[in-house]
Amino acid sequence: MREEARRNHSPTVASGGIASLGSGGGGKGAGIGLGSIGTLGHGAGTGTGAGYGAAAPRIAAAAPTVNGRAGAPATATKTSGTNVQVAGVDEPDIVKTDGKYVYIAQNGALRIAEAMQPRIVSVTKLSGTVREMFVEGDRAVVYTSAGGTPRRCTYGYDCAFGGDGTSTKVTVLELGDRAAPRVVREIALSGSLVTARRIGRAVHTVVADGDAPTPRYDSWPLDLDTCGTPEATVRAKFAKLKADNEKILRATKPSFPSMVVGGRERPLCDGLLRTAIKDGTAYTSLVSFDLARDDDAPTTATIQSRPGAVFASGSALYMSVVHKKAGAPRWYSGYPSVDEVSDIHKFRIGAAPKETRYVGSGTVPGHVLNQFAMDEWYGYLRVATTRGRVPSPNVSSDLSVLAEMPGGTLARIGVIEKIAPGEDIRSVRFEGDRGYIVTFKKTDPLFVVDLFYPARPK
C-alpha cells in the first residue's frame, strides 16, 4: 500500500519556486597485504584473510600448473570493493580488485599483482601525482595531477570543497595483457580533479578551473626604505619588482577550462552557463567518455561556478555550492533573511556519455556536510543542510526535498526546518524512504526521518 501510494503521489509545489540557472533567483591479501590500503571509507582486498569485514574468500578450483606454478591466476570467489554510496555507481579508489588481480594506483605508477598467489605482475609508470583509478574488465582509467600539491575535501566540516590549482590527466590503459598494460588514450584537462563516477563503461569526471588561490605578488620592494633613497635606486627596484611580478603572473595558467584529446586542444565552452550569483572566474566542468570507445569525443557540460560537494545516482549528478550573503552584490529573493544559501546544480548522466548535459538548479538554505548529505529517491533529491556552525547559538539544520519541474528547475517541495537548534550536522545517511541525521554540540542525537511522502517529510 505504501508503494502504491508513493507511486500515485503527486507533490504540490510551494508558491514562488526556485529560479533556474542564470535566471537570477534561485584483506588484507595473503602475502602482499594490499587489502587495507585505501582512502578513508574506501579500499579493496582479496585473500585468505578478511577484507574489510568480508568473509574469507574460497579459492576456485586449481588451474593447470606450469613448472609448479598455476598457468592462470586463481580467482577469489568473494572480494571486497570500493565502498560506494550508490549501488551501480562506482567511485574511484587507489586500490581495486577483480578477484584475480589487485590494482594499485599510487607512488607514480599503476601496479598489478596476482591476488591469490601474491606477486607483482607489472608496474606501469605514470607522470605526475597518481590520484586514483577505475578498473572495468580489461580497461583501467587512472587520474594523475600536475602543477601543484593535490588536495581533496571529503568532510566539509573542517575543509572547503574546491579546486587545488593542479591540472588533470586521464589515462586509459588496455589490460588484456596484465604483464604489459598499454596506454590507449589520454585526456588532458586544465582543471583540478574534484571527483569522478563510473556507470558501466561511461566515466564521468568533475574538474574545477580558476578556483585555486591567486598567486601572491608584492606591490612594494621589500628592501626599499621610504625616505632617503636615491631616485635611480627606487626606479631600479620597482623595475625589478615589475619583472618579478610579470613572471609570476605569466606562469599562472589561464583559468578558462580546456581539454586536449589526441593532441588537439579545445575550450570547454559548449553550452557554457553562468549561475545567478556570480562566482568570479571559477568554472566547473563535467567530462564524460566511454572507456572502451577510444575514438569517441568526450561529452562536456560547463558552468561558471565554483565546485562543491558532489553526489551521483545512476541517472543524475548533483553539485552543492554554498554562497555567503556577506559581501555578495546580490542575493536570493527567496531567502532575504538567510545569510547562507547553497545552489544545487543537476546534470544528467548515465551509461552513455552522450547523455551528459546540464538539467537545472535550485536552492536550499545552509550548506551540506559532504556527499552523503544528498540522496536521490525516485527522482526526488533529499538534502540535509546546516546554517551556521557551533558554537553560534543561531545554528540550525534543515532537511529539504527537491523535485525537478518542467524546464529543469529544482523546486523545494518538502522541508523539515530547525532540526536540533544550537547544534550542527555531523553525519547523514539515507536508505530508501528513511533519512538518518546525527547532530552535535554536547551529545550526539540521532534523528530518523520519514521521507515516504516527499512533500510531507516528518
C-alpha positions in Angstrom: 0.0 0.0 0.0 2.8 2.4 0.8 4.5 1.7 -2.5 1.2 2.2 -4.4 0.6 5.4 -2.6 4.1 6.7 -3.3 3.8 6.0 -7.0 0.5 7.7 -7.2 1.7 10.6 -5.1 1.8 14.0 -6.9 3.5 16.7 -4.9 2.2 20.2 -4.6 4.8 22.8 -5.4 5.2 25.6 -2.9 4.5 29.1 -4.3 7.4 31.1 -5.5 9.6 28.2 -6.8 13.3 28.4 -7.5 14.7 30.2 -10.5 16.8 28.0 -12.8 20.5 28.7 -13.6 21.1 32.1 -14.9 17.6 33.4 -14.2 18.6 35.4 -11.1 16.8 33.6 -8.3 17.5 31.0 -7.2 42.2 -8.3 3.3 44.2 -8.0 3.8 45.6 -10.1 0.9 47.7 -13.1 1.6 51.3 -12.2 1.4 51.0 -8.7 -0.2 48.8 -7.0 2.4 47.2 -4.7 0.0 43.6 -5.2 1.1 43.8 -2.5 3.8 45.3 0.2 1.5 42.7 2.8 0.6 41.3 6.2 1.3 39.0 6.7 4.2 35.9 4.6 3.7 37.4 3.0 0.6 39.7 0.1 -0.2 39.6 -3.2 -1.9 41.1 -6.5 -0.9 41.2 -10.2 -1.7 42.9 -13.0 0.0 42.7 -15.7 2.6 42.1 -13.1 5.4 39.2 -10.8 6.0 38.8 -7.8 3.6 37.1 -5.0 5.4 34.9 -7.4 7.3 34.1 -9.6 4.3 34.1 -13.4 4.8 37.3 -15.2 4.0 37.2 -16.0 0.2 37.3 -19.5 -1.1 39.9 -20.2 -3.8 38.5 -21.5 -7.0 39.5 -24.9 -8.3 43.2 -25.1 -9.0 44.3 -24.3 -12.6 46.7 -26.4 -14.5 50.3 -25.7 -13.4 53.4 -25.0 -15.3 56.7 -25.7 -13.6 54.8 -25.9 -10.3 53.1 -22.5 -10.8 49.5 -22.0 -11.9 49.1 -21.5 -15.6 46.3 -19.0 -15.0 45.8 -16.9 -11.8 43.4 -18.3 -9.3 40.2 -16.2 -8.7 38.7 -15.5 -5.4 35.0 -16.3 -5.1 34.4 -13.4 -2.8 36.1 -10.0 -2.7 35.7 -6.6 -1.1 35.3 -3.5 -3.3 35.3 0.3 -3.0 32.7 1.5 -0.5 30.3 3.3 -2.9 27.4 5.4 -1.9 25.0 4.2 -4.7 24.9 0.6 -6.0 25.9 0.5 -9.6 27.7 3.9 -9.5 31.4 3.2 -9.0 33.7 5.6 -7.3 37.5 6.0 -7.9 40.0 4.5 -5.4 43.7 3.8 -5.1 43.1 0.0 -4.8 40.7 -2.1 -6.9 40.4 -5.8 -7.4 38.5 -8.2 -9.8 39.2 -11.2 -7.6 42.0 -12.4 -9.9 44.3 -9.3 -9.7 44.8 -6.4 -7.4 45.4 -3.0 -8.9 47.2 -0.3 -7.0 47.4 3.3 -8.3 50.0 5.0 -6.0 53.6 6.3 -5.9 53.8 7.3 -9.5 52.6 4.1 -11.1 49.9 1.6 -11.7 50.9 -1.8 -10.2 49.1 -5.0 -10.9 49.6 -8.0 -8.6 48.1 -11.5 -8.6 45.6 -11.7 -5.8 45.6 -15.3 -4.6 49.3 -16.2 -5.3 50.8 -12.8 -4.5 53.4 -11.4 -6.9 53.8 -8.2 -8.9 52.8 -8.8 -12.5 53.6 -5.3 -13.9 54.5 -1.8 -13.0 53.4 1.0 -15.4 55.0 4.4 -14.5 52.8 7.4 -15.0 53.8 11.1 -15.0 52.5 13.5 -12.3 51.0 12.6 -9.0 48.9 9.5 -9.2 45.5 10.1 -7.6 43.1 7.2 -8.1 41.5 5.0 -10.7 38.7 2.9 -12.1 39.0 -0.7 -13.4 36.4 -2.3 -15.6 37.1 -5.5 -17.4 40.2 -5.2 -19.4 40.4 -1.4 -19.1 41.8 0.9 -16.4 41.3 4.7 -16.0 44.0 6.4 -14.0 43.9 10.0 -12.8 47.1 12.0 -12.3 47.7 15.6 -11.3 50.4 18.1 -12.1 51.3 21.6 -11.3 50.9 21.7 -7.5 50.0 19.7 -4.5 46.7 17.8 -4.9 44.2 18.0 -2.1 40.6 17.0 -1.6 37.9 17.8 0.8 35.6 14.9 1.7 34.2 16.0 5.0 33.1 19.6 4.8 33.3 20.4 8.5 37.0 21.0 8.5 37.7 21.9 4.9 36.0 23.7 1.9 35.1 21.9 -1.3 37.1 23.4 -4.1 39.9 23.1 -6.7 43.6 23.0 -5.8 45.2 24.6 -8.8 46.5 21.4 -10.4 45.8 20.1 -13.9 44.4 16.6 -14.5 45.4 13.9 -16.9 43.1 10.9 -17.5 44.9 7.9 -18.8 43.1 4.9 -20.2 45.0 1.6 -20.3 44.3 -1.7 -22.1 44.8 -4.6 -19.6 44.3 -7.5 -21.9 47.9 -8.5 -21.1 48.3 -7.7 -17.3 52.0 -8.1 -17.7 52.2 -5.3 -20.2 49.4 -2.7 -19.8 49.2 -0.4 -22.8 48.1 3.3 -22.9 45.4 3.7 -25.5 44.1 7.1 -24.6 45.0 10.3 -22.8 42.7 13.2 -22.0 44.4 16.3 -20.5 42.1 18.7 -18.6 43.2 22.1 -17.4 41.2 21.8 -14.2 41.9 20.1 -11.0 40.2 16.8 -10.1 37.1 17.2 -7.9 35.6 13.7 -8.2 34.6 11.1 -10.7 32.0 8.3 -11.1 31.6 5.3 -13.4 28.4 3.9 -14.7 29.1 0.8 -16.8 31.6 1.9 -19.4 30.8 5.6 -19.0 33.3 7.6 -16.9 32.1 11.0 -15.6 34.8 13.4 -14.3 34.3 16.7 -12.5 37.1 19.2 -12.7 37.5 22.8 -11.5 39.3 25.7 -13.1 40.2 29.1 -11.6 39.1 28.1 -8.1 42.6 28.0 -6.5 44.0 31.0 -4.7 45.6 33.5 -7.0 49.4 33.8 -6.9 50.8 36.2 -4.4 52.7 39.2 -5.7 54.2 42.3 -3.9 53.3 45.9 -4.7 56.4 47.4 -2.9 60.0 46.3 -2.9 60.7 44.6 0.4 64.1 46.2 0.9 63.2 49.8 -0.1 63.2 52.5 2.5 60.5 55.1 2.2 62.9 58.0 2.8 66.5 58.9 1.8 66.8 56.5 -1.2 68.1 57.9 -4.4 65.6 58.1 -7.3 67.7 55.9 -9.5 67.7 53.2 -6.9 63.9 53.4 -6.4 63.3 53.1 -10.1 65.6 50.2 -10.4 63.9 48.3 -7.5 60.5 48.9 -8.9 61.6 47.8 -12.4 62.9 44.5 -10.8 59.7 44.1 -8.9 57.6 44.6 -12.0 59.7 42.0 -13.8 59.4 39.5 -10.9 55.6 40.0 -10.7 55.2 39.6 -14.5 57.0 36.2 -14.3 54.6 35.1 -11.5 51.5 36.2 -13.5 52.7 34.8 -16.8 53.4 31.4 -15.1 49.8 31.3 -13.9 47.7 29.1 -16.3 44.6 30.6 -17.9 41.5 30.0 -15.8 39.2 29.2 -18.8 38.7 25.5 -18.9 40.2 23.5 -21.8 40.7 19.9 -22.8 43.4 18.2 -25.0 42.4 14.9 -26.7 44.6 13.3 -29.4 46.9 16.3 -29.4 44.1 18.8 -30.2 43.1 21.4 -27.6 39.6 22.8 -27.4 37.9 25.1 -24.8 35.2 23.6 -22.7 32.6 26.2 -23.8 29.9 24.0 -25.3 26.7 25.1 -23.7 28.6 27.3 -21.2 26.2 28.6 -18.5 26.6 31.2 -15.7 25.0 30.9 -12.3 22.7 33.6 -10.9 25.1 34.5 -8.2 28.4 35.2 -9.9 31.4 33.1 -8.9 34.2 35.2 -10.4 36.4 33.4 -12.9 35.8 29.9 -11.5 34.4 27.2 -13.7 33.3 23.6 -13.1 33.1 21.1 -15.9 31.7 17.6 -16.2 33.5 15.5 -18.8 32.1 12.1 -19.8 33.6 9.5 -22.1 33.3 5.8 -22.9 36.4 3.9 -21.6 36.1 1.3 -24.4 35.5 3.6 -27.4 38.8 5.5 -27.8 37.8 7.4 -30.9 34.6 8.9 -29.5 35.0 12.5 -28.3 34.1 13.2 -24.7 30.8 15.0 -23.9 31.1 18.0 -21.7 29.0 20.5 -19.7 30.5 23.6 -18.1 29.0 26.2 -15.7 30.7 29.3 -14.4 30.7 28.3 -10.8 33.0 27.1 -8.0 32.8 23.4 -7.4 31.1 21.9 -4.4 30.1 18.6 -2.8 29.1 16.1 -5.4 26.5 13.3 -5.2 25.7 11.0 -8.2 22.9 8.5 -8.8 22.6 6.2 -11.8 20.9 8.9 -13.8 22.0 12.3 -12.3 24.9 14.1 -10.8 24.2 16.9 -8.3 26.7 19.6 -7.0 26.0 21.7 -4.0 27.8 25.1 -3.9 27.5 27.3 -0.9 27.2 31.1 -1.0 27.6 33.7 1.8 25.5 36.8 1.9 28.2 38.9 3.5 29.8 41.0 0.7 27.6 39.5 -2.1 26.5 42.2 -4.6 23.1 40.5 -5.0 21.2 37.8 -3.1 18.4 35.3 -3.4 15.0 36.8 -3.3 13.5 33.6 -1.8 15.9 33.9 1.2 16.2 37.6 2.2 16.9 36.9 5.8 19.2 33.8 5.4 22.9 34.6 5.2 24.0 31.2 3.8 22.4 29.5 0.8 23.5 26.7 -1.5 22.9 26.3 -5.2 22.1 22.7 -6.2 23.1 22.1 -9.8 21.8 19.0 -11.5 23.4 17.2 -14.5 22.1 14.3 -16.5 24.5 11.3 -16.6 24.1 7.6 -17.3 25.7 4.6 -19.0 26.1 6.5 -22.3 28.4 9.5 -22.2 26.2 11.4 -24.7 23.5 11.6 -22.1 25.6 14.2 -20.2 24.0 17.6 -20.0 23.1 20.3 -17.6 19.5 20.0 -16.4 18.7 22.8 -13.9 19.3 24.3 -10.5 17.6 25.0 -7.2 18.5 26.5 -3.8 18.4 25.4 -0.2 19.4 27.3 2.9 22.7 26.4 4.6 25.5 24.1 3.4 25.9 20.3 3.1 28.5 18.4 5.1 29.5 16.1 2.3 28.2 13.9 -0.5 26.3 11.7 2.0 24.1 14.7 2.9 22.4 14.2 -0.5 20.5 11.3 -2.0 18.0 10.7 -4.8 14.9 8.5 -4.4 12.5 8.0 -7.3 13.7 11.3 -8.9 13.4 13.3 -5.7 16.6 14.8 -4.2 16.8 14.8 -0.4 19.4 17.1 1.1 20.4 17.9 4.7 21.9 21.3 5.4 23.1 23.4 8.3 23.1 27.1 8.7 25.9 28.5 10.7 28.3 26.5 12.9 28.6 25.6 16.6 29.2 27.4 19.0 26.9 30.0 17.4 23.6 30.0 19.2 21.8 30.6 15.9 22.9 27.4 14.2 20.1 25.2 12.9 19.6 22.5 10.3 17.0 21.6 7.6 16.1 18.6 5.5 14.8 19.6 2.1 13.2 17.6 -0.7 13.7 18.9 -4.2 11.8 17.9 -7.4 12.6 18.6 -11.0 10.0 20.8 -12.6 9.3 21.4 -16.3 12.3 23.3 -17.6 14.7 21.8 -15.2 14.2 24.0 -12.2 14.6 22.1 -8.8 11.8 23.2 -6.6 11.8 22.7 -2.8 8.6 20.8 -2.3 9.1 19.5 1.2 11.1 20.5 4.3 11.7 19.8 7.9 13.1 23.0 9.5 15.1 23.8 12.6 16.4 20.3 13.4 18.2 20.4 16.7 18.6 24.2 17.1 22.0 25.1 18.5 23.6 22.0 17.0 25.1 21.3 13.6 25.0 18.2 11.4 28.0 15.8 11.7 26.7 12.8 9.7 23.9 11.9 7.3 22.7 8.7 5.6 19.7 7.8 3.5 18.2 4.4 3.0 15.0 4.1 0.9 12.3 6.3 2.4 14.3 7.0 5.6 16.9 9.6 6.5 19.3 9.4 9.4 20.9 12.6 10.8 23.4 12.9 13.6 23.9 16.4 15.1 26.3 17.5 17.8 27.1 20.1 20.4 27.5 18.2 23.7 25.7 14.9 22.8 25.2 13.1 19.5 21.4 12.7 19.0 20.2 10.6 16.1 17.2 11.7 14.1 15.2 9.3 11.9 13.1 11.0 9.2 10.2 9.5 7.3 10.6 10.6 3.7 7.9 8.3 2.1 5.8 11.3 1.1 8.3 13.7 -0.5 6.1 16.8 0.1 5.5 15.9 3.7 8.7 14.6 5.4 8.4 14.1 9.1 
